[in-house]
């Protein structure tokens, strides 16, 4: 009966973590390009009371084992593309594909994001394309993207492959000789989430792959943003299931405690 107490305790802790992840998904239902997460579990060590064995024409064909509960093994992001929302802002971009934008984070570290709600920051060299937190957006070569001070945003255009251009007063399209950098990874689930819609590459994710080297290239959509891929109804169902599982594990603890109490009172 003591085993049941500890086993149910692991179930309660695992479901509490599950509720934490579901709550984070629901909290980010309106976060641009947010990717929902799910929790993976694995069972704990088993105690083998009797092993399966066959000696001649006699023996046990099955094992007699009892487990010691569950534990959270991983949180996995679902990188399914969210829907595209039209904004009419020339500095809003959505990636149609599995790629990421490159931004220059603190300490000159290159970070990655799918949040394309960019801004312009005035610098000594011109207007720099940045994230909402002021991190410079990088081009295909890893350099900051800087425009002239007199650039009219209403005339700014970006092609599907990320090339910047603008339309002059005569209606002629003039190239700006800059292309926004887009990369992909062999293992996107190996990326480390660091908040602010940013990811950090790890040894598990592998090195970034430039868009030009991909067989199925990502395309860029201007004046659109990718919405969160969280489905509220789906998360609410998961939340109810997690709550019920938590409740049942607590009931098992209560039942085990009552059984121990009954056993202790047998001599009375």
C-alpha positions as a Python dict, from the first residue, in 0.01 Angstrom:
ca = {
    (1, 'X'): (0, 0, 0),
    (2, 'X'): (295, 231, 54),
    (3, 'X'): (387, 172, -308),
    (4, 'X'): (45, 304, -412),
    (5, 'X'): (105, 626, -218),
    (6, 'X'): (432, 701, -397),
    (7, 'X'): (299, 587, -735),
    (8, 'X'): (-5, 813, -713),
    (9, 'X'): (220, 1096, -596),
    (10, 'X'): (422, 1073, -917),
    (11, 'X'): (97, 1085, -1113),
    (12, 'X'): (-11, 1403, -936),
    (13, 'X'): (323, 1573, -997),
    (14, 'X'): (319, 1472, -1364),
    (15, 'X'): (-35, 1601, -1417),
    (16, 'X'): (49, 1926, -1238),
    (17, 'X'): (331, 1977, -1490),
    (18, 'X'): (88, 1889, -1769),
    (19, 'X'): (-155, 2157, -1647),
    (20, 'X'): (131, 2408, -1634),
    (21, 'X'): (213, 2344, -2002),
    (22, 'X'): (-152, 2359, -2109),
    (23, 'X'): (-193, 2687, -1918),
    (24, 'X'): (106, 2832, -2101),
    (25, 'X'): (-50, 2732, -2434),
    (26, 'X'): (-378, 2901, -2345),
    (27, 'X'): (-195, 3212, -2220),
    (28, 'X'): (-26, 3246, -2560),
    (29, 'X'): (-332, 3194, -2777),
    (30, 'X'): (-288, 3547, -2920),
    (31, 'X'): (94, 3547, -2931),
    (32, 'X'): (226, 3596, -3283),
    (33, 'X'): (367, 3272, -3432),
    (34, 'X'): (352, 3090, -3097),
    (35, 'X'): (388, 2712, -3122),
    (36, 'X'): (187, 2499, -2881),
    (37, 'X'): (356, 2238, -2663),
    (38, 'X'): (254, 1896, -2542),
    (39, 'X'): (392, 1687, -2258),
    (40, 'X'): (533, 1337, -2304),
    (41, 'X'): (541, 1090, -2017),
    (42, 'X'): (723, 766, -1949),
    (43, 'X'): (669, 498, -1687),
    (44, 'X'): (913, 452, -1399),
    (45, 'X'): (1108, 150, -1279),
    (46, 'X'): (924, -183, -1247),
    (47, 'X'): (957, -432, -966),
    (48, 'X'): (958, -787, -1102),
    (49, 'X'): (791, -1026, -858),
    (50, 'X'): (805, -1325, -1090),
    (51, 'X'): (969, -1362, -1431),
    (52, 'X'): (817, -1540, -1728),
    (53, 'X'): (988, -1873, -1788),
    (54, 'X'): (919, -2201, -1962),
    (55, 'X'): (1087, -2523, -1849),
    (56, 'X'): (983, -2814, -2064),
    (57, 'X'): (605, -2804, -2083),
    (58, 'X'): (557, -2607, -1759),
    (59, 'X'): (619, -2256, -1638),
    (60, 'X'): (484, -1901, -1639),
    (61, 'X'): (413, -1754, -1985),
    (62, 'X'): (389, -1398, -1846),
    (63, 'X'): (573, -1174, -1601),
    (64, 'X'): (440, -1055, -1267),
    (65, 'X'): (547, -693, -1238),
    (66, 'X'): (431, -374, -1072),
    (67, 'X'): (530, -23, -1175),
    (68, 'X'): (628, 277, -967),
    (69, 'X'): (439, 551, -1148),
    (70, 'X'): (515, 803, -1418),
    (71, 'X'): (745, 1097, -1488),
    (72, 'X'): (756, 1376, -1746),
    (73, 'X'): (1010, 1288, -2015),
    (74, 'X'): (986, 1581, -2258),
    (75, 'X'): (791, 1879, -2381),
    (76, 'X'): (753, 1881, -2759),
    (77, 'X'): (658, 2184, -2967),
    (78, 'X'): (414, 2149, -3252),
    (79, 'X'): (562, 2357, -3534),
    (80, 'X'): (252, 2333, -3751),
    (81, 'X'): (207, 2664, -3931),
    (82, 'X'): (-62, 2888, -3788),
    (83, 'X'): (-309, 3080, -4000),
    (84, 'X'): (-207, 3404, -4173),
    (85, 'X'): (-368, 3730, -4064),
    (86, 'X'): (-366, 4033, -4293),
    (87, 'X'): (-234, 4352, -4128),
    (88, 'X'): (-159, 4587, -4422),
    (89, 'X'): (163, 4685, -4240),
    (90, 'X'): (458, 4677, -4488),
    (91, 'X'): (692, 4567, -4206),
    (92, 'X'): (485, 4259, -4113),
    (93, 'X'): (604, 3930, -4263),
    (94, 'X'): (488, 3570, -4242),
    (95, 'X'): (693, 3267, -4346),
    (96, 'X'): (509, 3011, -4556),
    (97, 'X'): (717, 2707, -4469),
    (98, 'X'): (925, 2570, -4182),
    (99, 'X'): (1188, 2845, -4169),
    (100, 'X'): (1294, 3110, -3918),
    (101, 'X'): (1411, 3470, -3933),
    (102, 'X'): (1757, 3547, -3795),
    (103, 'X'): (1800, 3826, -3538),
    (104, 'X'): (2103, 3955, -3351),
    (105, 'X'): (2039, 3913, -2980),
    (106, 'X'): (2235, 4027, -2675),
    (107, 'X'): (2610, 3957, -2673),
    (108, 'X'): (2603, 3937, -3056),
    (109, 'X'): (2434, 3596, -3041),
    (110, 'X'): (2228, 3496, -3344),
    (111, 'X'): (1876, 3395, -3243),
    (112, 'X'): (1580, 3273, -3445),
    (113, 'X'): (1213, 3362, -3460),
    (114, 'X'): (899, 3318, -3668),
    (115, 'X'): (751, 3643, -3538),
    (116, 'X'): (771, 3877, -3836),
    (117, 'X'): (620, 4188, -3672),
    (118, 'X'): (926, 4405, -3738),
    (119, 'X'): (993, 4772, -3672),
    (120, 'X'): (1236, 5041, -3791),
    (121, 'X'): (1494, 5182, -3550),
    (122, 'X'): (1678, 5504, -3637),
    (123, 'X'): (2058, 5466, -3625),
    (124, 'X'): (2359, 5666, -3742),
    (125, 'X'): (2370, 5457, -4061),
    (126, 'X'): (2000, 5478, -4144),
    (127, 'X'): (1677, 5302, -4055),
    (128, 'X'): (1750, 4953, -3921),
    (129, 'X'): (1498, 4669, -3939),
    (130, 'X'): (1451, 4531, -3586),
    (131, 'X'): (1218, 4323, -3370),
    (132, 'X'): (984, 4483, -3117),
    (133, 'X'): (1263, 4450, -2858),
    (134, 'X'): (1514, 4632, -3080),
    (135, 'X'): (1711, 4325, -3192),
    (136, 'X'): (1843, 4377, -3548),
    (137, 'X'): (1696, 4153, -3816),
    (138, 'X'): (1971, 3992, -4027),
    (139, 'X'): (2003, 3940, -4400),
    (140, 'X'): (2112, 3618, -4572),
    (141, 'X'): (2479, 3693, -4492),
    (142, 'X'): (2421, 3771, -4124),
    (143, 'X'): (2439, 4152, -4152),
    (144, 'X'): (2192, 4413, -4025),
    (145, 'X'): (1930, 4533, -4274),
    (146, 'X'): (1954, 4912, -4304),
    (147, 'X'): (1749, 5143, -4526),
    (148, 'X'): (1800, 5507, -4623),
    (149, 'X'): (1643, 5773, -4403),
    (150, 'X'): (1417, 5893, -4684),
    (151, 'X'): (1266, 5550, -4753),
    (152, 'X'): (888, 5570, -4792),
    (153, 'X'): (749, 5261, -4617),
    (154, 'X'): (433, 5268, -4825),
    (155, 'X'): (649, 5198, -5132),
    (156, 'X'): (852, 4916, -4972),
    (157, 'X'): (807, 4575, -5130),
    (158, 'X'): (943, 4232, -5044),
    (159, 'X'): (938, 3942, -5288),
    (160, 'X'): (857, 3582, -5200),
    (161, 'X'): (1227, 3500, -5163),
    (162, 'X'): (1289, 3799, -4934),
    (163, 'X'): (1438, 4055, -5174),
    (164, 'X'): (1369, 4418, -5076),
    (165, 'X'): (1271, 4677, -5334),
    (166, 'X'): (1070, 4996, -5358),
    (167, 'X'): (856, 5170, -5616),
    (168, 'X'): (980, 5517, -5716),
    (169, 'X'): (768, 5815, -5812),
    (170, 'X'): (757, 5697, -6176),
    (171, 'X'): (622, 5355, -6076),
    (172, 'X'): (952, 5181, -6149),
    (173, 'X'): (1059, 4902, -5910),
    (174, 'X'): (1411, 4961, -5778),
    (175, 'X'): (1604, 4683, -5600),
    (176, 'X'): (1761, 4761, -5262),
    (177, 'X'): (2016, 4479, -5301),
    (178, 'X'): (1917, 4327, -4965),
    (179, 'X'): (1748, 3998, -4885),
    (180, 'X'): (1603, 3903, -4549),
    (181, 'X'): (1768, 3593, -4405),
    (182, 'X'): (1559, 3277, -4361),
    (183, 'X'): (1700, 2947, -4234),
    (184, 'X'): (1574, 2605, -4138),
    (185, 'X'): (1691, 2326, -3906),
    (186, 'X'): (1714, 1949, -3935),
    (187, 'X'): (1556, 1911, -3591),
    (188, 'X'): (1336, 2205, -3497),
    (189, 'X'): (1234, 2037, -3171),
    (190, 'X'): (1597, 2063, -3064),
    (191, 'X'): (1572, 2444, -3055),
    (192, 'X'): (1574, 2605, -2712),
    (193, 'X'): (1290, 2848, -2637),
    (194, 'X'): (1423, 3152, -2452),
    (195, 'X'): (1111, 3371, -2447),
    (196, 'X'): (1016, 3681, -2647),
    (197, 'X'): (926, 3453, -2942),
    (198, 'X'): (1296, 3366, -2979),
    (199, 'X'): (1479, 3036, -3015),
    (200, 'X'): (1844, 2942, -2967),
    (201, 'X'): (2019, 2679, -3179),
    (202, 'X'): (2163, 2379, -2993),
    (203, 'X'): (2369, 2075, -3081),
    (204, 'X'): (2040, 1880, -3097),
    (205, 'X'): (1886, 2117, -3352),
    (206, 'X'): (2195, 2120, -3575),
    (207, 'X'): (2336, 2415, -3765),
    (208, 'X'): (2099, 2648, -3952),
    (209, 'X'): (2042, 2570, -4319),
    (210, 'X'): (2012, 2874, -4552),
    (211, 'X'): (1689, 2894, -4746),
    (212, 'X'): (1877, 2886, -5077),
    (213, 'X'): (2009, 2537, -4998),
    (214, 'X'): (1668, 2387, -4921),
    (215, 'X'): (1484, 2169, -5169),
    (216, 'X'): (1148, 2303, -5051),
    (217, 'X'): (1223, 2671, -5004),
    (218, 'X'): (1034, 2896, -4765),
    (219, 'X'): (843, 3187, -4912),
    (220, 'X'): (777, 3525, -4753),
    (221, 'X'): (438, 3693, -4738),
    (222, 'X'): (442, 4070, -4680),
    (223, 'X'): (169, 4251, -4483),
    (224, 'X'): (67, 3931, -4306),
    (225, 'X'): (147, 3779, -3966),
    (226, 'X'): (136, 3417, -3856),
    (227, 'X'): (-103, 3361, -3567),
    (228, 'X'): (-62, 3115, -3281),
    (229, 'X'): (-142, 2752, -3366),
    (230, 'X'): (-310, 2695, -3028),
    (231, 'X'): (-663, 2553, -3057),
    (232, 'X'): (-855, 2669, -2750),
    (233, 'X'): (-1113, 2388, -2755),
    (234, 'X'): (-842, 2123, -2786),
    (235, 'X'): (-647, 2270, -2494),
    (236, 'X'): (-960, 2292, -2280),
    (237, 'X'): (-1030, 1922, -2339),
    (238, 'X'): (-670, 1839, -2244),
    (239, 'X'): (-708, 2053, -1933),
    (240, 'X'): (-1019, 1863, -1826),
    (241, 'X'): (-847, 1528, -1882),
    (242, 'X'): (-542, 1640, -1683),
    (243, 'X'): (-765, 1765, -1401),
    (244, 'X'): (-951, 1435, -1387),
    (245, 'X'): (-625, 1239, -1385),
    (246, 'X'): (-494, 1457, -1104),
    (247, 'X'): (-818, 1404, -911),
    (248, 'X'): (-805, 1026, -958),
    (249, 'X'): (-444, 1009, -838),
    (250, 'X'): (-536, 1210, -528),
    (251, 'X'): (-827, 969, -472),
    (252, 'X'): (-586, 675, -495),
    (253, 'X'): (-368, 837, -227),
    (254, 'X'): (-672, 888, -7),
    (255, 'X'): (-782, 527, -59),
    (256, 'X'): (-434, 394, 20),
    (257, 'X'): (-426, 600, 338),
    (258, 'X'): (-762, 459, 444),
    (259, 'X'): (-645, 102, 372),
    (260, 'X'): (-333, 158, 584),
    (261, 'X'): (-551, 294, 863),
    (262, 'X'): (-776, -14, 847),
    (263, 'X'): (-475, -247, 857),
    (264, 'X'): (-331, -63, 1158),
    (265, 'X'): (-660, -102, 1346),
    (266, 'X'): (-699, -479, 1290),
    (267, 'X'): (-555, -563, 1634),
    (268, 'X'): (-796, -335, 1816),
}
